[in-house]
Each structure stands twice: as structure tokens, then as C-alpha cells.
Amino acid sequence: MRSIGLDFEHRRLAEQSIPPPPPPGPDEVLLRIHEVGICATDRELSKFRFGTPPEGETYLVLGHEALAQVEVGNGQWAKGDWVAPMIRRSCTPACSHCASGRRDMCLTGQYLERGISRAHGYLMPYTLERGDELLRVPESVLDVAALSEPLSVVEKAVATALRAHPMEPRTALVAGAGPVGILTALLLQLKGLTVTVLSLEPEDHPRARLLRDAGIPYLRDRRPERADLVFEAAGGALDVLEWVAPCGVLLLIGASEEPLPLPPLRMLVDNLTVAGTVNAGRVHFEQAIADLGRLPRRSLEAMMERRDLDAWPKSFDGSPAAPKVVHRFD
């Protein structure tokens, strides 16, 4: 069976033939993978900056943003059901957070993540999955359902920021015009906030045009006004704390190793809150799939560039013009 992943023995990104999955067990279903999105995490994995193969193996199948169809069901799922799988699996034995269903808030860090850490991902035609790890995808959003995983991360981040603000925020600034940044801006706009995006792409870049077409101002060379909510989705390329308004919230959603200066006096005087989130829980996945039907369809479609699986090498090289590259299996 064809797959795309990391060969840890030879330290290379490779296409590799792997055995097909065995018949599903009582709690499992066999999935036929339809589409898999590629993100910045996958590109970082392809450089071996992090990632771990399953125990006893030297190869990790990549891909954690999947839309699939049930091929062999069970009592919970029927053949032909469209589904999106969740990514993170509980630590063992489960910590109190994992045991309560919040694996995205795992206390031990010993979780598994499909396509990232100690569990194969979805860049292969078929895979087994536990039925309770799946979410139903309505046919009305199938064309944009490959965005459900990144949007779930955004749902959690936005909910966290809104909960942390002591009053009622009205303005938001998003730093970064990648898929997470764009989805964050679109979701905040849906919730009624006045949103601006600041990033480093040229003013005529397709991502900048996408945002302006959605009615979201895009800034590159102009200093933004302070905002009630600021989302850092650029991976540390921009200095964002100075743009947080008094009583505001800075939410870190982009990964960076760069230290963030936190001036104590201003944080105290202005009642600032800084928080970070990663991954998502079931409730965020469910909300993401629901919001795919509420967000502007034209903007979501413009985010994606679909490619045949044979084109996979260029999807891991550099940053494509389209925010989200999606590979098709059929």
C-alpha cells in the first residue's frame, strides 16, 4: 500500500510501500482516505525537527488533516459515512485530563498523535481507526472538510481568548496569513469582531487578496492599531505584545522558539493576559465542522489548492501561494 512519510533510518522524506491494514476489530472501522491537507507542521516534520515513529518502527506515515469515508463499519458507523478523524490519543495510563476527554490538555505529554508522534498518519489509502475517534461530516461541507482539523485548533484558540478577556472584546488583530491565521480571522469576523490581519506577504499576494475579498483589512508595512484580542499565528516572525490594547489578550497559536519579551509593569498596569493553545478537543472539532457551513464558502474554497498524490514532493518544499495544499487519493 502506498504511503508518504519519514524514514528515520535514512533521515529522509520518502514514499514507501506498507502492508494494508488487517480486518477491523470490534471497536474499529476501516477508512478509505479521500483527502489529506498538508500544513507547516508537516513541513517541519519533513525536516526532522520533531516527530517520532511508532514504537519498534523506523518509519512514520505523515498527514493529520484527513477527510475519509467508512469502508467497513461497525454498530456505530456504516459503510459510506463521511468522517474526519481526531488526531491526539490519550496517554497511558490516562492522566486526569485525558480520562475526562480533554486529551488536548494532557498533563503528562505522553500522548500519541497520528502523523506526528508515535502513531501513523493518514497519507495512505486505507487505515484502521476506533469509531469513537471519528466525527461525522455532512455532505454539505465535503468540499471544505479538509479544513476541519486546522479550524478545530482555531476554535479552541478563539474560545480561550474570549474567555480570558475580562470585558467584551470588539477588535482583533491576527499576525500571520497562513491557514491558521486566515481561519482565525474568518471565525472572529463571524463572531462579530472587527478584524485586521498583519503579515509579511506582499500586498498583491493571493492570501492578502483572499482576506480583502472577505472584507478583512490586510496590513504589511503599516503599524496596526491596538486590539482587544491579538492572535500570534506567524510563528514568532512579528513583535505582537505591543499591539495588545489595555485589558487585552495575546493568544499564542503559532509555534516559535524565539523568546517573547513580557514587560511586567505594562502587563500589570494594563491588565494584560497572555495564553497559548495547541491541538483541540472533541467539542472544538464538532464546532469546526458546524462552522464550516457558516464561514464564507468562497473564502474557504480560495484557501485550498488540490493536488494529485504524485505531486507530494513539492508540497513539502517551501510555502505555496495557496494557504492549504490538499492531496487527493481518488
C-alpha positions in Angstrom: 0.0 0.0 0.0 1.4 3.4 -1.0 2.3 5.9 1.8 4.2 9.1 2.3 6.2 9.6 5.4 9.5 9.9 7.3 12.2 7.2 7.0 14.1 7.7 10.3 16.8 5.2 9.4 17.9 7.1 6.4 16.7 10.6 7.6 14.6 11.3 4.5 11.1 12.1 3.5 10.0 9.2 1.3 7.3 7.3 -0.5 7.2 3.8 0.9 5.0 0.7 0.4 3.5 -0.6 3.6 1.2 -3.6 4.3 -2.6 -3.0 4.1 -4.4 -2.8 7.4 -5.8 -6.1 8.9 -9.6 -6.5 9.3 -11.0 -4.1 11.8 -11.6 -5.2 15.4 -14.9 -4.8 17.3 -14.3 -1.1 18.1 -12.7 -0.2 14.8 -13.7 0.8 11.3 -11.7 0.6 8.1 -11.4 4.1 6.5 -10.7 4.9 2.9 -8.8 8.2 2.8 -10.2 10.7 0.5 -8.1 13.9 1.1 -5.2 14.9 3.4 -4.2 18.5 4.0 -0.5 19.5 4.4 0.5 22.2 6.9 3.5 23.8 8.4 3.7 21.1 11.0 4.2 18.5 8.2 6.9 20.6 6.6 8.7 20.9 10.0 8.4 17.1 10.4 9.8 16.6 7.0 13.0 18.4 8.2 13.2 16.0 11.2 12.8 18.9 13.7 10.5 16.7 15.7 8.3 13.6 15.2 8.6 10.0 16.4 7.7 6.8 14.6 5.5 4.1 16.3 7.3 2.0 18.9 9.6 -0.6 17.3 9.4 1.0 13.8 11.7 3.4 11.8 9.0 4.9 9.6 6.2 7.3 10.3 3.3 7.9 7.8 2.6 11.6 7.8 -0.7 13.5 7.4 -3.0 14.5 10.2 -5.7 16.6 8.4 -7.9 14.0 6.8 -11.3 13.5 5.3 -12.3 9.9 5.0 -15.1 7.5 4.2 -16.0 4.4 6.1 -15.2 1.3 4.0 -16.0 -1.3 6.7 -18.2 -0.1 9.5 -19.4 -1.3 12.9 -22.5 -0.7 15.0 -21.7 3.0 15.2 -20.6 3.7 11.6 -22.0 2.5 8.3 -20.2 1.9 5.0 -20.1 5.2 3.1 -20.3 7.6 6.1 -18.1 10.6 5.7 -15.9 11.3 8.7 -13.0 13.4 10.0 -10.7 11.7 12.5 -9.3 13.4 15.6 -5.6 13.4 16.0 -4.4 13.1 19.6 -4.7 9.9 21.6 -4.7 9.6 25.4 -1.6 9.0 27.4 -1.4 5.6 29.1 -2.4 5.3 31.9 -4.6 8.2 31.3 -3.9 11.4 33.3 -7.0 13.1 34.8 -7.4 15.4 31.8 -7.2 12.6 29.3 -9.5 10.5 31.3 -12.1 13.3 31.3 -11.9 13.5 27.5 -9.6 16.5 27.2 -6.6 14.9 25.6 -5.7 18.2 24.1 -4.9 19.3 27.7 -2.8 16.2 28.6 -0.8 16.6 31.7 2.0 14.1 31.0 2.9 14.9 27.4 3.0 11.1 26.7 0.1 11.2 24.3 0.2 9.8 20.7 -0.6 12.0 17.7 -1.4 10.4 14.4 1.1 11.6 11.7 3.2 13.4 14.3 4.2 11.3 17.3 4.3 7.5 17.8 1.3 6.8 15.5 0.9 6.6 11.7 -0.9 9.4 10.0 -3.3 9.4 7.0 -1.1 9.8 3.9 -2.1 6.3 2.8 -5.2 4.9 1.0 -6.7 2.9 3.9 -6.3 2.9 7.7 -8.0 1.5 10.8 -9.5 3.8 13.4 -11.5 3.5 16.5 -15.1 4.5 16.0 -15.1 6.9 18.9 -12.2 8.9 17.3 -14.3 10.0 14.3 -16.7 12.9 13.7 -19.4 12.9 11.1 -19.0 15.2 8.2 -22.2 16.4 6.5 -22.2 16.2 2.7 -22.9 20.0 2.5 -19.3 20.7 3.6 -17.4 17.9 2.0 -15.7 20.3 -0.4 -14.1 22.2 2.5 -14.0 19.4 5.2 -10.2 19.1 4.8 -10.0 22.3 6.8 -11.8 20.8 9.8 -8.6 19.9 11.8 -6.9 23.4 11.5 -10.3 25.1 12.2 -10.7 23.0 15.3 -7.4 24.4 16.6 -8.7 27.9 15.8 -12.0 27.2 17.6 -10.1 26.3 20.8 -7.8 29.4 20.5 -10.7 31.8 19.9 -12.8 30.3 22.7 -9.8 30.6 25.0 -9.2 34.3 24.1 -12.8 35.3 24.5 -13.0 33.5 27.9 -9.8 35.3 29.1 -10.9 38.8 28.2 -12.4 40.5 31.3 -14.9 42.6 29.4 -16.5 42.3 25.9 -13.8 42.4 23.1 -14.7 44.2 19.9 -11.5 44.3 17.9 -9.0 41.7 17.0 -5.6 41.5 15.2 -4.2 38.3 13.7 -0.5 38.1 13.0 0.1 35.7 10.1 -1.7 34.9 6.9 -1.2 31.1 6.9 -4.1 28.8 7.1 -4.5 29.1 10.8 -4.2 32.9 10.7 -6.8 33.2 7.9 -9.2 30.8 9.6 -8.8 32.7 12.8 -9.7 36.0 11.1 -12.7 34.5 9.4 -14.0 32.9 12.6 -13.5 36.2 14.6 -15.4 38.1 11.8 -18.2 35.5 12.0 -18.4 36.2 15.7 -18.9 40.0 15.1 -15.4 41.3 15.9 -13.7 43.9 13.7 -10.6 42.0 12.5 -7.3 43.0 10.8 -4.6 40.7 9.6 -0.9 41.6 9.6 1.6 39.5 7.8 4.8 39.7 5.7 3.3 38.6 2.3 3.3 41.4 -0.4 0.0 43.4 -0.7 -0.8 41.7 -4.0 -0.2 38.1 -2.7 -3.1 35.7 -3.2 -3.5 35.4 0.6 -3.8 39.2 1.0 -6.4 39.3 -1.8 -8.3 36.4 -0.2 -8.6 38.4 3.1 -9.6 41.7 1.4 -12.2 39.8 -0.7 -13.7 38.6 2.7 -13.8 42.2 3.9 -10.8 41.8 6.3 -8.1 44.5 6.1 -4.6 43.3 5.4 -1.5 45.2 6.6 2.1 44.6 5.7 4.0 47.9 6.0 1.6 49.9 8.2 1.6 49.9 12.0 -1.7 48.4 13.3 -3.9 49.9 16.0 -4.0 48.2 19.3 -6.7 45.5 19.5 -8.6 43.8 22.3 -7.6 40.3 21.1 -4.3 39.6 19.4 -3.5 36.2 17.9 0.1 35.3 17.1 -0.2 32.8 14.2 3.0 33.8 12.4 5.4 31.5 14.3 7.3 34.3 16.0 8.2 36.4 13.0 6.4 39.5 14.4 6.5 41.5 17.6 2.9 41.4 18.8 2.7 42.3 22.5 2.9 46.0 21.8 -0.3 45.7 19.8 -2.5 44.4 22.7 -4.9 47.1 24.0 -5.4 47.6 27.7 -7.3 44.6 29.3 -6.5 42.7 26.1 -5.4 39.1 25.5 -2.5 37.8 23.5 -3.1 34.3 22.3 -0.1 32.3 21.0 -1.3 29.9 18.4 1.9 29.8 16.2 4.9 27.7 17.2 8.2 29.5 17.8 11.4 29.0 19.7 12.0 32.8 19.9 11.6 34.2 23.4 8.7 36.7 23.9 9.6 39.8 26.0 6.9 40.3 28.7 7.3 43.8 30.3 5.9 43.2 33.8 4.9 46.8 34.5 2.8 47.2 31.4 1.2 43.8 31.9 0.2 44.7 35.4 -1.0 48.3 34.7 -2.9 47.3 31.6 -4.3 44.1 32.9 -2.9 42.0 30.0 -3.3 38.3 29.6 -1.0 36.0 27.6 -2.0 32.4 26.9 -1.1 29.7 24.4 -3.1 26.8 23.0 -2.4 23.8 20.8 -4.4 20.8 19.4 -8.2 20.6 20.1 -10.8 18.6 21.9 -13.9 16.9 20.6 -16.0 19.9 21.3 -13.7 22.1 19.1 -13.8 19.6 16.3 -17.6 19.4 16.4 -17.8 23.2 16.4 -15.3 23.4 13.5 -17.4 21.1 11.3 -20.5 23.1 12.2 -18.8 26.4 11.4 -17.5 25.2 8.0 -21.1 25.6 7.0 -21.3 29.2 8.4 -18.0 30.7 7.2 -17.9 32.3 3.8 -17.7 29.3 1.4 -15.9 31.4 -1.3 -13.1 32.2 1.2 -12.7 28.6 2.3 -12.6 27.3 -1.3 -10.0 30.0 -2.1 -7.8 28.8 0.7 -7.3 25.3 -0.8 -5.2 24.0 -3.7 -5.9 20.4 -4.5 -3.1 18.2 -5.9 -2.8 14.6 -7.0 -0.8 12.5 -4.7 2.0 12.2 -7.3 2.8 15.9 -6.6 3.6 15.3 -2.9 7.3 16.3 -3.1 6.6 19.9 -3.9 4.0 20.2 -1.1 6.8 19.8 1.5 9.1 22.3 -0.2 8.6 26.0 0.7 5.4 27.9 1.3 2.8 27.6 -1.5 0.7 30.6 -2.6 -2.5 28.8 -1.5 -2.7 28.6 2.3 -3.7 25.0 2.3 -2.5 22.2 -0.1 -4.8 19.2 -0.1 -3.8 15.9 -1.7 -6.5 13.6 -3.2 -6.5 9.9 -3.2 -9.2 9.5 -5.8 
